[in-house]
């Protein structure tokens, strides 16, 4: 094992002491020597130097037979196995090594990976043969006892890398409304200054593009057939183009993410346990339901089959049972711990499923979904409005993520009209709630500037589209200049926002090539590794007080036991 010692000289030279590694056979020989030493202790002192020479001879043999290494961190030259006189060049990191005994460690290092190794996120089945072949060689050579240093400092992997990262750890290590930025005091498992493989940089938030485009297809379908907007004479081909575009984007994103599941399943697990990104696992099924609802008339001339609703809603419902069960059970992922505006994605799908159920003729299951969605929306809305412990993760400034507050009530009003055939008091109540939340965000539009563009912003466009569709439905049942003006204004704003994001996405993808930066959020450690400069000195006074208190308690306990006896 390597033990690091840093000198205090101005040249900042690092030295490494390499001690011999004793194998199991050597340990048995040491035990035999101890026994021999016990026997020799009975003999005169004149015979003891022979035992000392015997031990020295065996230790020298062990050093030559074991793994010996001389390291000069200034030249980067390593001498392995002196007998063979072979020299190899070591990579220079500018810092010293850190091993098991270093001050950086807070657990046992995973024997298969090093810090900065992308293979740690690969699917285990793809690395089974490689690990089974390399592990004996790594153990024999003793290379697992050293960890490579990166520019970010020495960090050790967690002992239980394959276990889920606690939800509180994400809030403690990450910052930002989407929890995608690592704090400066945190260390990550992968290098920050090196570009990661594309699949590792491809987040599940990319399904937001599908949400924005598919909801726009529904909007333009309603604009072309609604009596309230017939005077615009909007052709149905716009709906067809948007629908085909949304379908192509969905196929591309789904294919890419399936490849990520095949090759980097450990990264998928990290995203699943992320408090914000877990909600985007609902997005693919919501997109499929959007495409079924907004299908152009020339493609779906007949009524939709109920099997389509089952294929899209059953996976959503099963995932919903898992998430709602965590909210209700009161564990580490209870609602007050993980609630964030993106949690509305787990609620909106109930209302979208209710609309699709009404479209296929199954209104009773649709009413069931509406009731479940509305009940959980009220709980989520109150939790977020009161700013419970999740207030640490939400900044004071506004962010597009806050538009998620609009999605659920506006989708509830549309679903009510589809189920009951009228835009009555219940539907209007939900619509007015959504309209008020929309206005409260628009009047603070200047606070939306200054945020870094992210592909996840696409997910926040469909709430604006949803309230536009609800406004069109309201204008149908309450025709007036004001209602039509609100519907057209909201439709124009939502379409403009989608167009701006579409152009920005193309620029970041092909011109600036910054659409997919390193996904630092999935590379955090399970426990925080405190660096030497962050360690606080021991408070001797506090330690002494605690020791005295514990001694007094133990003394009083002993007295009570003596009195009882």
DOTOR-333084 format. One record per residue (C-alpha): x, y, z. Coordinates in nm, 2 decimals, decimal comma. Layout:
u;v;w
X;Y;Z
...
end
This chain:
u;v;w
0,00;0,00;0,00
0,11;0,35;-0,08
0,13;0,61;0,18
0,14;0,97;0,06
0,37;1,22;0,23
0,37;1,58;0,11
0,67;1,79;0,20
0,63;2,15;0,30
0,91;2,28;0,07
0,83;2,55;-0,18
0,90;2,32;-0,48
0,60;2,11;-0,38
0,78;1,78;-0,44
0,58;1,47;-0,36
0,73;1,14;-0,24
0,57;0,80;-0,22
0,69;0,52;0,00
0,61;0,18;-0,14
0,60;-0,10;0,12
0,62;-0,47;0,04
0,31;-0,67;-0,01
0,30;-1,00;0,19
0,11;-1,29;0,04
-0,08;-1,55;0,23
0,22;-1,79;0,22
0,44;-1,52;0,37
0,19;-1,46;0,65
0,20;-1,83;0,73
0,58;-1,82;0,74
0,56;-1,52;0,98
0,34;-1,72;1,21
0,59;-2,00;1,21
0,86;-1,75;1,29
0,67;-1,62;1,59
0,63;-1,98;1,72
1,01;-2,03;1,67
1,07;-1,71;1,85
0,86;-1,82;2,14
1,07;-2,14;2,16
1,40;-1,95;2,13
1,30;-1,72;2,41
1,35;-2,01;2,65
1,71;-2,05;2,52
2,01;-1,83;2,61
2,03;-1,48;2,46
2,33;-1,58;2,25
2,10;-1,77;2,01
1,87;-1,48;1,94
2,08;-1,31;1,67
2,04;-1,62;1,45
1,66;-1,57;1,46
1,70;-1,20;1,37
1,92;-1,29;1,07
1,67;-1,56;0,97
1,38;-1,30;0,96
1,59;-1,04;0,77
1,67;-1,30;0,51
1,31;-1,41;0,46
1,19;-1,05;0,44
1,45;-0,97;0,18
1,33;-1,27;-0,02
0,97;-1,15;0,01
1,06;-0,81;-0,12
1,22;-0,95;-0,43
0,95;-1,21;-0,48
0,66;-0,97;-0,41
0,55;-0,65;-0,59
0,83;-0,39;-0,55
0,82;-0,05;-0,70
1,03;0,26;-0,68
0,86;0,58;-0,79
0,99;0,92;-0,87
0,71;1,16;-0,92
0,94;1,42;-1,06
1,07;1,21;-1,35
0,77;0,98;-1,39
0,99;0,67;-1,42
0,89;0,34;-1,26
1,12;0,04;-1,20
0,93;-0,28;-1,18
1,10;-0,61;-1,09
1,46;-0,51;-1,05
1,58;-0,85;-1,16
1,46;-0,79;-1,52
1,58;-0,43;-1,53
1,27;-0,31;-1,71
1,17;0,06;-1,71
0,83;0,20;-1,79
0,70;0,56;-1,80
0,42;0,65;-1,56
0,16;0,91;-1,65
0,23;1,24;-1,48
-0,06;1,41;-1,30
0,14;1,67;-1,11
0,01;1,53;-0,78
0,09;1,24;-0,56
-0,10;0,91;-0,55
-0,37;0,84;-0,30
-0,43;0,49;-0,17
-0,65;0,31;0,09
-0,47;0,47;0,37
-0,48;0,83;0,23
-0,68;1,10;0,39
-0,91;1,12;0,10
-1,07;0,79;0,14
-1,41;0,74;0,31
-1,47;0,38;0,21
-1,34;0,09;0,02
-1,25;0,13;-0,35
-1,44;-0,07;-0,60
-1,19;-0,33;-0,73
-1,30;-0,31;-1,09
-1,29;0,06;-1,16
-1,09;0,38;-1,11
-1,20;0,73;-1,08
-1,25;0,87;-1,43
-1,32;0,53;-1,59
-1,63;0,55;-1,81
-1,67;0,17;-1,79
-1,82;0,22;-1,44
-2,14;0,33;-1,61
-2,15;0,05;-1,86
-2,40;-0,24;-1,85
-2,25;-0,51;-1,63
-2,32;-0,79;-1,89
-2,10;-0,62;-2,15
-1,81;-0,60;-1,90
-1,84;-0,95;-1,75
-1,59;-1,12;-1,96
-1,34;-0,83;-1,95
-1,36;-0,80;-1,57
-1,33;-1,18;-1,52
-1,01;-1,18;-1,73
-0,85;-0,86;-1,59
-0,94;-0,90;-1,22
-0,68;-1,18;-1,14
-0,41;-0,98;-1,32
-0,50;-0,66;-1,13
-0,49;-0,85;-0,80
-0,15;-1,01;-0,87
0,01;-0,69;-0,98
-0,13;-0,49;-0,69
-0,24;-0,21;-0,92
-0,57;-0,17;-0,74
-0,39;-0,02;-0,45
-0,32;0,30;-0,64
-0,57;0,55;-0,78
-0,50;0,78;-1,07
-0,51;1,15;-1,00
-0,71;1,39;-1,22
-0,70;1,76;-1,23
-1,00;1,77;-0,99
-0,82;1,59;-0,71
-0,81;1,25;-0,57
-1,15;1,09;-0,53
-1,24;0,73;-0,44
-1,53;0,53;-0,57
-1,80;0,43;-0,33
-1,81;0,09;-0,18
-2,16;0,03;-0,30
-2,15;0,20;-0,64
-2,43;-0,02;-0,78
-2,67;0,09;-0,50
-2,90;0,38;-0,55
-2,79;0,73;-0,45
-3,02;0,87;-0,18
-3,25;1,15;-0,29
-3,11;1,38;-0,03
-2,76;1,33;-0,17
-2,88;1,48;-0,50
-3,01;1,79;-0,33
-2,69;1,82;-0,12
-2,45;1,78;-0,42
-2,63;1,95;-0,70
-2,78;2,29;-0,76
-3,02;2,47;-1,00
-3,39;2,42;-1,07
-3,32;2,10;-1,27
-3,05;1,98;-1,03
-2,80;1,95;-1,31
-2,51;2,16;-1,18
-2,25;2,03;-0,94
-2,15;2,24;-0,64
-1,79;2,36;-0,63
-1,72;2,17;-0,31
-1,82;1,83;-0,46
-1,61;1,58;-0,64
-1,75;1,36;-0,92
-1,66;1,02;-1,05
-1,58;1,13;-1,41
-1,34;1,40;-1,54
-1,49;1,74;-1,60
-1,23;1,86;-1,85
-1,27;1,57;-2,09
-1,56;1,51;-2,32
-1,77;1,21;-2,23
-1,91;0,95;-2,47
-2,22;1,08;-2,65
-2,46;0,83;-2,50
-2,35;0,93;-2,15
-2,42;1,29;-2,24
-2,76;1,21;-2,38
-3,02;1,28;-2,10
-3,37;1,16;-2,07
-3,48;1,52;-2,08
-3,45;1,50;-2,46
-3,80;1,35;-2,46
-3,91;1,71;-2,39
-3,86;1,79;-2,76
-4,12;1,53;-2,84
-4,35;1,68;-2,58
-4,33;2,02;-2,73
-4,37;1,91;-3,09
-4,65;1,66;-3,03
-4,85;1,91;-2,82
-4,82;2,16;-3,10
-4,97;1,91;-3,34
-5,28;1,89;-3,12
-5,29;2,27;-3,10
-5,29;2,32;-3,47
-5,54;2,04;-3,52
-5,78;2,23;-3,28
-5,71;2,56;-3,46
-5,81;2,41;-3,79
-6,13;2,24;-3,68
-6,26;2,46;-3,39
-6,57;2,67;-3,46
-6,41;2,95;-3,26
-6,11;2,98;-3,50
-6,28;2,90;-3,83
-6,24;3,25;-3,95
-5,86;3,20;-3,97
-5,90;2,93;-4,24
-5,60;2,74;-4,11
-5,52;2,44;-4,34
-5,49;2,09;-4,19
-5,14;2,04;-4,35
-4,97;2,23;-4,06
-5,10;1,97;-3,82
-4,98;1,69;-4,06
-4,62;1,84;-4,08
-4,59;1,89;-3,71
-4,72;1,54;-3,64
-4,47;1,38;-3,88
-4,19;1,59;-3,73
-4,29;1,49;-3,38
-4,30;1,12;-3,48
-3,96;1,14;-3,64
-3,80;1,31;-3,34
-3,97;1,05;-3,10
-3,82;0,77;-3,30
-3,47;0,92;-3,30
-3,48;1,00;-2,93
-3,62;0,66;-2,83
-3,36;0,48;-3,04
-3,08;0,67;-2,89
-3,20;0,63;-2,54
-3,25;0,25;-2,59
-2,88;0,23;-2,70
-2,79;0,41;-2,38
-2,99;0,15;-2,19
-2,80;-0,13;-2,36
-2,45;0,01;-2,32
-2,47;0,24;-2,01
-2,75;0,10;-1,80
-2,58;0,22;-1,48
-2,63;0,58;-1,60
-3,00;0,50;-1,66
-3,02;0,39;-1,30
-2,86;0,72;-1,18
-3,12;0,92;-1,38
-3,41;0,70;-1,24
-3,31;0,79;-0,88
-3,26;1,16;-0,97
-3,54;1,36;-0,80
-3,61;1,56;-1,11
-3,53;1,32;-1,39
-3,74;1,04;-1,26
-4,04;1,25;-1,37
-3,92;1,25;-1,73
-3,96;0,87;-1,75
-4,33;0,95;-1,78
-4,26;1,16;-2,09
-4,24;0,89;-2,36
-4,59;0,76;-2,28
-4,74;1,11;-2,26
-4,59;1,18;-2,61
-4,74;0,86;-2,75
-5,08;0,97;-2,62
-5,03;1,32;-2,76
-4,96;1,17;-3,10
-5,27;0,95;-3,08
-5,49;1,24;-2,98
-5,35;1,48;-3,24
-5,33;1,24;-3,53
-5,43;1,41;-3,86
-5,77;1,32;-4,01
-5,61;1,18;-4,33
-5,42;0,93;-4,12
-5,67;0,83;-3,85
-6,01;0,84;-4,04
-6,16;0,58;-3,81
-6,20;0,58;-3,43
-5,89;0,47;-3,23
-5,89;0,12;-3,10
-5,89;0,07;-2,71
-5,58;-0,14;-2,74
-5,39;0,17;-2,82
-5,50;0,33;-2,49
-5,39;0,02;-2,30
-5,05;0,00;-2,47
-4,97;0,36;-2,37
-5,15;0,40;-2,04
-5,06;0,07;-1,86
-4,68;0,14;-1,85
-4,76;0,49;-1,73
-4,99;0,36;-1,46
-4,74;0,11;-1,33
-4,47;0,37;-1,30
-4,73;0,60;-1,13
-4,80;0,33;-0,87
-4,43;0,32;-0,79
-4,39;0,69;-0,75
-4,71;0,76;-0,57
-4,64;0,48;-0,34
-4,31;0,64;-0,24
-4,49;0,97;-0,18
-4,75;0,80;0,04
-4,52;0,56;0,23
-4,32;0,84;0,39
-3,98;0,69;0,32
-3,66;0,87;0,21
-3,84;0,97;-0,12
-4,16;1,11;0,03
-4,32;1,40;-0,14
-4,20;1,67;0,09
-3,84;1,56;0,02
-3,84;1,52;-0,36
-4,12;1,75;-0,47
-4,02;1,99;-0,75
-4,21;2,15;-1,04
-4,11;1,87;-1,28
-4,32;1,64;-1,06
-4,63;1,76;-1,25
-4,52;1,53;-1,53
-4,63;1,24;-1,31
-4,98;1,40;-1,28
-5,05;1,54;-1,62
-5,04;1,20;-1,78
-5,36;1,10;-1,59
-5,55;1,39;-1,76
-5,40;1,31;-2,11
-5,49;0,94;-2,06
-5,85;1,05;-1,97
-5,87;1,25;-2,30
-5,75;0,94;-2,49
-5,99;0,72;-2,30
-6,28;0,94;-2,41
-6,15;0,93;-2,77
-6,16;0,55;-2,78
-6,50;0,53;-2,61
-6,38;0,42;-2,25
-6,51;0,71;-2,05
-6,54;0,54;-1,71
-6,16;0,45;-1,70
-6,11;0,81;-1,81
-6,31;0,94;-1,51
-6,10;0,72;-1,28
-5,78;0,86;-1,41
-5,91;1,22;-1,39
-6,00;1,17;-1,02
-5,66;1,01;-0,94
-5,47;1,29;-1,12
-5,67;1,57;-0,96
-5,63;1,44;-0,61
-5,25;1,41;-0,65
-5,23;1,75;-0,82
-5,39;1,92;-0,52
-5,14;1,76;-0,28
-4,84;1,84;-0,51
-4,96;2,20;-0,56
-4,99;2,27;-0,19
-4,65;2,11;-0,12
-4,48;2,32;-0,38
-4,67;2,64;-0,29
-4,57;2,61;0,08
-4,20;2,57;-0,01
-4,13;2,27;0,22
-3,78;2,13;0,25
-3,75;2,14;-0,13
-3,71;2,52;-0,11
-3,33;2,46;-0,09
-3,33;2,34;-0,45
-3,55;2,61;-0,59
-3,39;2,95;-0,66
-3,56;3,28;-0,60
-3,54;3,37;-0,97
-3,80;3,24;-1,21
-3,71;2,96;-1,45
-3,90;2,79;-1,74
-3,95;2,50;-1,50
-4,22;2,71;-1,32
-4,44;2,68;-1,63
-4,51;2,32;-1,52
-4,76;2,47;-1,27
-4,99;2,55;-1,56
-4,99;2,21;-1,72
-5,21;2,01;-1,47
-5,51;2,24;-1,43
-5,53;2,33;-1,80
-5,51;1,95;-1,89
-5,77;1,88;-1,63
-6,02;2,12;-1,79
-5,96;1,97;-2,14
-6,01;1,62;-2,00
-6,33;1,72;-1,82
-6,48;1,85;-2,14
-6,38;1,54;-2,33
-6,54;1,31;-2,07
-6,86;1,50;-1,99
-6,91;1,67;-2,33
-6,94;2,03;-2,18
-6,71;2,30;-2,05
-6,91;2,35;-1,73
-6,82;2,49;-1,39
-6,56;2,23;-1,30
-6,37;2,26;-1,63
-6,39;2,64;-1,61
-6,25;2,64;-1,25
-5,95;2,45;-1,36
-5,90;2,67;-1,66
-5,92;2,99;-1,46
-5,66;2,85;-1,21
-5,43;2,78;-1,50
-5,49;3,12;-1,65
-5,41;3,30;-1,33
-5,08;3,11;-1,29
-4,99;3,19;-1,65
-5,05;3,56;-1,59
-4,85;3,56;-1,27
-4,55;3,42;-1,47
-4,59;3,65;-1,77
-4,58;3,97;-1,56
-4,24;3,86;-1,43
-4,10;3,78;-1,77
-3,77;3,97;-1,71
-3,67;3,72;-1,45
-3,65;3,44;-1,71
-3,34;3,59;-1,87
-2,99;3,48;-1,79
-3,03;3,11;-1,77
-2,82;2,86;-1,95
-3,00;2,69;-2,24
-3,09;2,33;-2,18
-3,26;2,07;-2,39
-3,49;2,01;-2,09
-3,65;2,34;-2,17
-3,86;2,17;-2,43
-4,06;2,00;-2,16
-4,18;2,34;-2,04
-4,33;2,43;-2,37
-4,62;2,19;-2,36
-4,79;2,36;-2,06
-4,82;2,68;-2,26
-4,96;2,47;-2,55
-5,20;2,29;-2,31
-5,35;2,62;-2,18
-5,39;2,74;-2,54
-5,60;2,44;-2,62
-5,80;2,49;-2,30
-5,86;2,86;-2,41
-5,99;2,74;-2,75
-6,23;2,50;-2,58
-6,35;2,78;-2,35
-6,40;3,01;-2,66
-6,61;2,74;-2,82
-6,86;2,72;-2,52
-6,84;3,09;-2,44
-6,79;3,27;-2,78
-6,69;3,63;-2,74
-6,42;3,87;-2,87
-6,24;3,85;-2,54
-6,23;3,47;-2,52
-6,13;3,43;-2,88
-5,86;3,70;-2,83
-5,72;3,51;-2,53
-5,72;3,19;-2,73
-5,53;3,34;-3,02
-5,28;3,52;-2,80
-5,20;3,21;-2,60
-5,17;3,01;-2,92
-4,94;3,26;-3,08
-4,71;3,28;-2,77
-4,68;2,90;-2,74
-4,61;2,85;-3,11
-4,35;3,13;-3,10
-4,18;2,98;-2,80
-4,16;2,64;-2,97
-4,02;2,80;-3,28
-3,75;2,99;-3,08
-3,65;2,67;-2,90
-3,64;2,48;-3,23
-3,40;2,73;-3,38
-3,19;2,74;-3,06
-3,17;2,37;-3,05
-3,04;2,35;-3,41
-2,78;2,62;-3,34
-2,66;2,45;-3,02
-2,65;2,12;-3,20
-2,48;2,19;-3,53
-2,33;2,54;-3,51
-2,20;2,58;-3,15
-2,20;2,20;-3,07
-2,30;2,26;-2,71
-2,64;2,09;-2,70
-2,51;1,79;-2,50
-2,25;1,89;-2,24
-2,11;1,65;-1,99
-2,40;1,52;-1,77
-2,23;1,59;-1,43
-2,55;1,52;-1,24
-2,52;1,14;-1,29
-2,15;1,13;-1,18
-2,18;1,24;-0,82
-2,06;1,02;-0,54
-2,29;0,84;-0,30
-2,12;1,00;0,00
-1,93;1,33;0,00
-1,55;1,29;0,00
-1,41;1,57;0,22
-1,08;1,70;0,09
-0,79;1,79;0,32
-0,84;2,16;0,28
-1,21;2,12;0,37
-1,14;1,92;0,69
-1,20;2,12;1,01
-0,95;2,08;1,29
-1,06;1,87;1,59
-1,22;2,08;1,87
-1,03;1,95;2,17
-1,26;2,13;2,42
-1,57;1,98;2,27
-1,41;1,63;2,26
-1,30;1,67;2,63
-1,65;1,77;2,74
-1,81;1,48;2,56
-1,56;1,24;2,71
-1,63;1,37;3,06
-2,00;1,34;3,01
-1,97;0,98;2,89
-1,74;0,89;3,18
-1,99;1,04;3,43
-2,28;0,85;3,27
-2,08;0,52;3,28
-1,98;0,59;3,65
-2,34;0,66;3,75
-2,45;0,34;3,58
-2,19;0,13;3,76
-2,30;0,28;4,09
-2,67;0,19;4,02
-2,57;-0,17;3,94
-2,36;-0,20;4,26
-2,65;-0,07;4,47
-2,89;-0,32;4,31
-2,65;-0,61;4,38
end
